[in-house]
């Protein structure tokens, strides 16, 4: 697919607005990058899994630039300050200046770490997102959230730093393991549950096509997800209000990731179980009816995703892990709960007994 026939939408942030380009084959096209890279120096950051698959394609598209590369180990367990330092080491040893561009080639871990390096290197340089997993194409590459994990909490060290462009090549999904594809569908489903019931209904009818990697269905789902997120980000870039809705399932899910050890559960798997827990808690509070709760659980299960938390984490440990979440404000834990499918809201006004029952599975 040429760039002319790909899908394109805009994240509207005034003079920091940027395009999201979606379609097959665009990772290898020089035209994809030409308006987003303003300097001669480009540092490509990728990982050991993605590099053999796509690094040469990107390097070919970037001929004419001074390109260096850093290859990180693959996995959530490596999303640390220690590994982040290897990006700074590469930038400094290559004498990259403050006009350079970092390019993130990989999934959410690579994107988050590269974005944080770009936000902090010489107090901020450009970066471009080239996400290669479904989860990163529909979620982490869009919106400017960057960071690394700490042993006491996920993404607790980071910054908001918007990319210059997001290039989502759907051909990269052909090499994605089935488990990773399913994990990405968790974030796709999230958009329907939050505020897009017609998309949720489309997903109910088309989940098998997505699992079969039907190209037309994938492009539609990615574009619809990115469009839903772009609207929310444009309205609330720094998560002062509405953007917090995107955290549906994340407070529960981050507790699962931290409690099990980063990388044991994939991020999307933890978010899927977290969404099911949010639906359960909403049902207990009388906000969500039983039929809607079952529709959410059923769609997640059809996507080959877990809907129950791991038995290894006790209720007490769950609450402890949730207490250090970024959604805690003034000592109050805010949760995203549901008044119905497509009707999410952020609240700290919930019955403690409902939360206790939800984590005591």
C-alpha positions in Angstrom: 0.0 0.0 0.0 1.3 3.4 -0.8 1.0 6.3 1.6 -1.6 7.9 -0.6 -4.0 5.0 -0.1 -3.4 4.5 3.7 -5.7 5.7 6.4 -4.7 8.9 8.2 -6.1 10.8 11.1 -4.9 13.6 13.3 -4.4 14.0 17.1 -5.4 17.6 17.5 -3.1 19.4 19.9 -2.7 22.7 18.3 0.9 23.3 17.2 1.8 19.9 18.6 -0.7 18.0 16.5 0.5 14.9 14.7 -0.8 12.3 12.2 -1.5 8.6 12.8 -0.9 6.7 9.5 -2.4 3.2 9.3 -2.0 0.6 6.6 0.1 -2.3 5.2 3.6 -1.8 3.9 4.1 1.8 5.1 7.0 1.0 7.5 9.3 0.6 4.4 8.2 3.8 2.7 10.5 6.8 2.9 7.5 9.1 2.4 6.1 7.9 5.7 8.9 9.6 7.6 9.8 12.6 5.6 7.6 15.2 7.2 8.2 14.0 10.8 12.0 13.9 11.0 13.4 17.4 11.2 17.0 16.6 11.7 19.8 14.6 10.1 20.5 12.4 13.2 18.1 9.5 13.9 18.5 7.0 16.7 16.4 3.9 16.0 15.5 2.1 19.3 14.1 -1.5 18.9 14.5 -4.8 20.6 16.0 -8.3 20.0 12.7 -9.7 18.7 11.7 -6.9 16.3 15.1 -6.0 15.0 15.6 -9.1 12.8 12.1 -8.6 11.3 11.8 -4.9 10.5 15.0 -3.0 11.3 16.4 -3.3 7.8 13.1 -2.1 6.3 13.3 1.1 8.4 17.0 1.6 7.8 16.3 1.4 4.0 13.5 4.0 4.3 15.9 6.3 6.3 18.7 6.4 3.7 20.1 9.8 3.6 19.9 10.3 7.4 22.7 9.7 9.9 21.1 6.7 11.5 22.4 4.8 14.6 20.6 2.0 16.5 20.2 0.6 20.0 18.7 -2.9 20.5 17.1 -3.5 23.8 16.2 -6.9 25.5 12.6 -7.9 24.9 10.1 -7.9 27.7 8.2 -5.9 30.3 10.7 -6.9 32.9 13.3 -4.8 31.1 11.3 -1.6 31.2 13.6 -0.1 33.8 15.8 2.8 34.5 18.9 0.6 34.1 17.9 -0.5 30.6 16.8 3.1 29.7 20.3 4.2 30.4 21.5 2.2 27.4 19.5 4.6 25.1 21.3 7.6 26.7 24.6 5.8 26.4 24.0 5.3 22.6 22.9 8.9 22.1 25.9 10.4 24.0 28.5 8.1 22.5 27.2 8.9 19.0 27.3 12.6 19.9 23.6 13.2 19.1 22.6 16.8 19.6 19.3 18.3 20.8 18.0 18.5 17.2 18.1 14.7 16.9 15.1 12.4 16.5 14.5 9.1 18.3 12.4 6.4 16.5 10.7 3.7 18.5 10.4 0.5 16.5 8.5 -2.1 18.5 5.7 -2.7 21.0 4.6 -0.7 24.0 7.8 -1.2 26.1 10.0 0.1 23.3 7.6 3.0 22.6 7.3 4.0 26.3 11.0 3.8 26.9 12.0 5.6 23.7 9.5 8.3 24.4 10.8 8.9 27.9 14.4 9.0 26.6 13.2 11.6 24.0 11.4 13.6 26.7 14.5 13.8 28.9 17.5 13.7 26.6 18.9 17.3 26.5 15.5 18.3 28.1 13.5 17.1 25.1 14.0 16.0 21.5 11.7 14.7 18.8 10.5 11.2 18.5 8.5 9.0 16.1 6.4 6.0 17.0 6.5 2.9 14.7 4.5 0.4 16.7 4.7 -3.2 15.6 2.1 -4.8 18.0 -1.7 -4.4 18.0 -1.6 -3.2 21.5 0.9 -0.4 20.8 -0.8 0.5 17.5 -4.2 1.1 19.2 -3.0 2.4 22.6 0.5 3.1 23.9 1.9 4.8 20.7 -0.9 7.4 20.8 -1.2 10.2 23.4 2.3 10.9 24.6 2.4 8.9 27.8 6.0 7.6 28.3 7.9 6.0 31.1 9.4 3.1 32.9 8.4 0.8 35.7 9.6 0.7 39.3 9.6 -2.4 41.4 6.8 -0.7 43.6 4.6 0.3 40.7 4.1 0.3 36.9 4.9 3.4 34.9 5.5 5.4 38.0 8.5 7.2 36.4 7.7 9.0 33.2 6.6 12.1 31.3 4.0 13.3 28.8 5.9 13.8 25.5 3.9 13.7 22.2 5.4 12.0 19.1 5.9 13.8 15.8 4.0 10.9 14.0 2.7 7.4 14.5 3.2 5.0 11.7 1.1 1.8 12.2 2.0 -0.8 9.6 -0.6 -3.6 9.8 1.7 -6.0 8.0 3.8 -6.2 11.2 0.8 -7.9 12.8 1.4 -11.0 10.6 4.5 -11.9 12.6 2.8 -11.3 16.0 2.3 -14.4 18.2 -1.4 -15.3 18.8 -1.0 -14.5 22.5 0.3 -11.0 21.7 -2.5 -10.4 19.1 -5.1 -11.3 21.7 -3.5 -9.0 24.3 -3.8 -6.1 21.8 -7.5 -6.9 21.4 -8.0 -6.1 25.1 -7.3 -2.4 24.4 -9.4 -2.5 21.3 -12.4 -3.8 23.3 -11.7 -1.2 26.0 -12.7 1.6 23.6 -16.1 0.1 22.9 -16.7 -0.5 26.6 -15.7 3.0 27.6 -17.8 5.2 25.3 -18.5 3.6 21.9 -21.2 1.0 22.1 -21.6 0.8 18.3 -17.9 -0.2 18.1 -18.5 -2.8 20.9 -21.4 -4.3 18.8 -19.1 -4.3 15.7 -16.5 -6.2 17.8 -19.1 -8.8 18.9 -19.8 -9.4 15.3 -16.2 -9.4 14.0 -14.0 -10.7 16.7 -13.3 -13.9 14.7 -12.1 -11.8 11.7 -9.7 -10.0 13.9 -8.3 -13.2 15.4 -7.9 -14.5 11.9 -5.9 -11.3 11.0 -8.3 -10.2 8.3 -6.6 -7.1 7.0 -9.7 -5.0 6.3 -11.0 -5.7 9.8 -7.7 -4.9 11.5 -7.3 -1.6 9.6 -10.9 -0.7 10.6 -10.4 -1.7 14.3 -7.1 0.2 14.6 -8.5 3.3 12.9 -11.6 3.3 15.1 -9.6 2.7 18.3 -7.1 5.5 17.4 -9.9 7.9 16.5 -11.7 7.3 19.8 -8.4 7.8 21.7 -7.4 10.9 19.7 -10.6 12.6 20.6 -10.1 12.0 24.3 -6.4 13.0 24.2 -7.2 16.2 22.4 -9.7 17.1 25.0 -7.5 16.2 28.0 -3.9 15.8 27.2 -2.5 15.6 30.7 -5.2 13.4 32.2 -6.9 16.1 34.3 -10.3 14.6 33.8 -11.8 12.8 30.8 -8.6 11.0 29.7 -8.7 9.0 32.9 -11.5 7.0 31.3 -8.8 5.3 29.2 -7.7 3.6 32.4 -10.7 1.3 32.5 -9.3 -2.0 33.9 -5.8 -0.6 34.4 -5.8 -0.1 38.2 -6.8 -3.8 38.6 -4.5 -4.8 35.7 -1.4 -3.0 36.9 -1.8 -4.7 40.3 -1.8 -8.0 38.5 1.3 -7.1 36.5 3.1 -5.9 39.6 1.9 -8.7 41.8 2.8 -11.5 39.4 6.1 -9.9 38.3 6.4 -7.9 35.1 6.2 -10.0 32.0 4.4 -13.0 33.6 1.1 -11.7 32.4 1.1 -9.6 29.2 -0.2 -6.1 29.7 -3.3 -6.8 27.6 -4.1 -10.0 29.5 -4.0 -8.1 32.8 -6.1 -5.3 31.4 -8.7 -7.8 30.2 -9.0 -9.3 33.6 -9.1 -5.8 35.1 -12.0 -4.8 32.8 -13.9 -7.9 33.9 -13.2 -7.0 37.5 -14.4 -3.4 36.9 -17.6 -4.8 35.3 -18.1 -7.1 38.3 -17.7 -4.3 40.8 -20.1 -2.1 38.7 -22.6 -5.0 38.8 -22.3 -5.4 42.5 -23.0 -1.7 43.0 -26.1 -1.9 40.8 -24.6 0.2 38.0 -24.3 -2.5 35.4 -27.0 -5.1 34.7 -26.1 -8.8 34.5 -26.7 -9.1 30.8 -24.2 -6.3 30.0 -21.6 -7.8 32.5 -21.9 -11.1 30.7 -21.5 -9.5 27.2 -18.2 -7.9 28.3 -16.9 -11.2 29.8 -18.1 -13.1 26.8 -16.4 -10.8 24.3 -13.1 -10.9 26.2 -13.3 -14.7 26.4 -14.0 -15.0 22.6 -10.8 -12.9 22.1 -8.9 -15.6 24.1 -8.4 -13.3 27.1 -8.6 -14.0 30.8 -11.5 -12.6 32.8 -10.5 -13.7 36.3 -7.5 -12.4 38.3 -4.7 -14.8 39.3 -5.4 -16.8 42.4 -1.8 -16.2 43.5 -2.6 -12.6 44.6 -4.5 -12.4 47.8 -7.2 -9.7 48.4 -5.0 -8.0 50.9 -2.0 -7.9 48.4 -4.3 -6.7 45.6 -5.5 -3.7 47.7 -1.9 -2.9 48.7 -0.7 -2.9 45.1 -3.7 -0.7 44.0 -2.9 1.8 46.8 0.3 2.9 45.0 -1.4 3.3 41.6 -1.1 6.7 39.8 -4.9 7.1 40.1 -4.6 7.7 43.8 -5.2 11.4 44.6 -5.2 12.9 48.0 -5.3 9.4 49.5 -8.4 8.4 47.5 -8.2 5.6 44.9 -10.2 6.5 41.8 -11.6 3.7 39.7 -13.2 3.7 36.2 -16.5 1.9 36.6 -19.4 1.3 34.3 -23.0 2.6 34.2 -23.5 0.5 31.1 -21.6 -0.6 28.0 -20.3 2.7 26.5 -20.9 4.6 29.7 -17.7 4.7 31.8 -17.0 7.1 34.6 -14.2 7.9 37.0 -15.2 7.8 40.6 -13.8 7.6 44.1 -17.4 7.3 45.4 -17.9 3.5 45.7 -18.6 1.0 48.4 -15.4 -0.4 50.0 -17.2 -3.7 50.4 -17.8 -3.9 46.6 -14.1 -3.4 46.0 -13.2 -5.9 48.7 -15.5 -8.5 47.1 -14.2 -8.0 43.7 -10.6 -8.6 44.6 -11.5 -11.5 46.9 -11.8 -14.0 44.0 
